[in-house]
Structures are given as structure tokens and as C-alpha cells.
């Protein structure tokens, strides 16, 4: 039985290595198609290596015996995000083909609704899969924010950086780590960030309309995060009162 466990673990790690290989192949295709410069190549390769390393370590810690179909979908999305990242990095030297940038991003956003459904239908939902999905989403939003900020200013980076700022703040104020209740509004706002940023990046709207779309996305995100932070703060205060009363009673 131990031999089977070892063999399964190796297969899981092989899938992450295969993902890194496919990522490099995608970068090669993009490089051939658009003549991608050093910035795009280096950023894309760094993304591939970082994804492989972090995911491999997470899989080793979780001891999953199977990578699972839902994680394969998320890994495919990650590969697309790696391509978008390379294109955005390359855009600092020359404008990327918008059709290619929009196409890769649109497919990645569409697949965002697929991996969760696959996990539920196949009974393969895991904490690692949910975290993997969330990190891919967050990084795509960050990359799109960087691209859109080149046309509308650094304030757009608040959209991509807000989630990472929240994680950093939670290291200082541990009460931010408390679990949040499920919220359809939170999920909707999160999903709309990618759609709005993609719309702003597509070049289909006048500059003022793009500004309005991005401003709306940021306002909705501030409202969503603000509501959650307020809920967490109130919950932490209630918990402190309960703990104090328990100590007094003892």
C-alpha cells in the first residue's frame, strides 16, 4: 500500500511539472507570434517556475493522492494567466496585440466558473483546490490592473493590490483571519473585477467610459472589502467581550 501512495504522489508532482512545460510552450508560441521581448520572456518564465514550485510544495503538504480534474482546469487557467502576464510585461516596451490579450483573458475568466462546478460534480473539492483557484483569480486581477493603470493612472493598482493588502494586514491584526460567512454579493463583486478590467483593457470603449468602468469596479471592491472588514471587527469585539465575561465568571 505504501508503494501505491508513493507512486500516486509522484504522479501528482508530474502534473505540476507538465503544467510548467505547457506554460513554457505557450510562451514559445507567443514569442514566435508577436516577437516577444526579454521582459515578457523573463516574466513568463518566472511565473512558470514560481507556479510549479509553490503548487508542488502545497501538494506535498496536503498529501493529495490525485491532482483531480478541477485542479487540472485551474492549472489550465493558470497557464493562460501566465501568457497574459508575459504580454503585459512585454507591453512596457511595445503594445501587445489586443485580440490576443483579450482572448487569453476572456478564456481564463470563463473557465473560472468551470473548475468549481467540476469539483462539485466529481466530489473532488479540496481546500487546496479552492486556494489555488483564488490565487489564480487574484493574480489575474493584479496583472490586468497593471495593464489598465498604464492608461488611467496608478490608482487602478488598488484593485489588484487590495486583496494582497488585506492578507498583509491580517498578519498585523489576526482578527482579520477569522472565517467570513458566505456571501453572494462578495462573489459577484469579485467576479465583476475581471470583467470590468478586461472591458477597460479591450480598447472598445472611449477613454472616459473606460475610466467610469474601472472606477465602478474599484468602488464596488472597496464596498465589499469594507463590509467584510467591519463584520470581522465587530465579531472580534463581541468575542473579546465574551472571553472577558468568562474570565470574570471564573
Rosetta blueprint (number, residue, H / E / L):
1 X L
2 X H
3 X H
4 X H
5 X H
6 X H
7 X H
8 X H
9 X H
10 X H
11 X H
12 X H
13 X H
14 X H
15 X H
16 X H
17 X H
18 X H
19 X H
20 X H
21 X H
22 X H
23 X H
24 X H
25 X H
26 X H
27 X H
28 X H
29 X H
30 X H
31 X H
32 X H
33 X H
34 X H
35 X L
36 X L
37 X L
38 X H
39 X H
40 X H
41 X H
42 X H
43 X H
44 X H
45 X H
46 X H
47 X H
48 X H
49 X H
50 X H
51 X H
52 X H
53 X H
54 X H
55 X H
56 X H
57 X H
58 X H
59 X H
60 X H
61 X H
62 X H
63 X L
64 X L
65 X L
66 X L
67 X L
68 X L
69 X H
70 X H
71 X H
72 X H
73 X H
74 X H
75 X H
76 X H
77 X H
78 X H
79 X H
80 X H
81 X H
82 X H
83 X H
84 X H
85 X H
86 X H
87 X H
88 X H
89 X H
90 X H
91 X L
92 X L
93 X L
94 X L
95 X L
96 X L
97 X L
98 X H
99 X H
100 X H
101 X H
102 X H
103 X H
104 X H
105 X H
106 X H
107 X H
108 X H
109 X H
110 X H
111 X H
112 X L
113 X L
114 X H
115 X H
116 X H
117 X H
118 X H
119 X H
120 X H
121 X H
122 X H
123 X L
124 X L
125 X L
126 X L
127 X H
128 X H
129 X H
130 X H
131 X H
132 X H
133 X H
134 X H
135 X H
136 X H
137 X H
138 X H
139 X H
140 X H
141 X H
142 X H
143 X H
144 X H
145 X H
146 X H
147 X H
148 X H
149 X H
150 X H
151 X H
152 X H
153 X L
154 X H
155 X H
156 X H
157 X H
158 X H
159 X H
160 X H
161 X H
162 X H
163 X H
164 X H
165 X H
166 X H
167 X H
168 X H
169 X H
170 X H
171 X H
172 X H
173 X L
174 X H
175 X H
176 X H
177 X H
178 X L
179 X L
180 X L
181 X L
182 X L
183 X L
184 X H
185 X H
186 X H
187 X H
188 X H
189 X H
190 X H
191 X H
192 X H
193 X H
194 X H
195 X H
196 X H
197 X H
198 X H
199 X H
200 X H
201 X H
202 X L
203 X L
204 X L
205 X L
206 X L
207 X H
208 X H
209 X H
210 X H
211 X H
212 X H
213 X H
214 X H
215 X H
216 X H
217 X H
218 X H
219 X H
220 X H
221 X H
222 X H
223 X H
224 X H
225 X H
226 X H
227 X H
228 X H
229 X H
230 X H
231 X H
232 X H
233 X H
234 X H
235 X H
236 X H
237 X H
238 X H
239 X H
240 X H
241 X H
242 X H
243 X H
244 X H
245 X H
246 X H
247 X H
248 X H
249 X H
250 X L
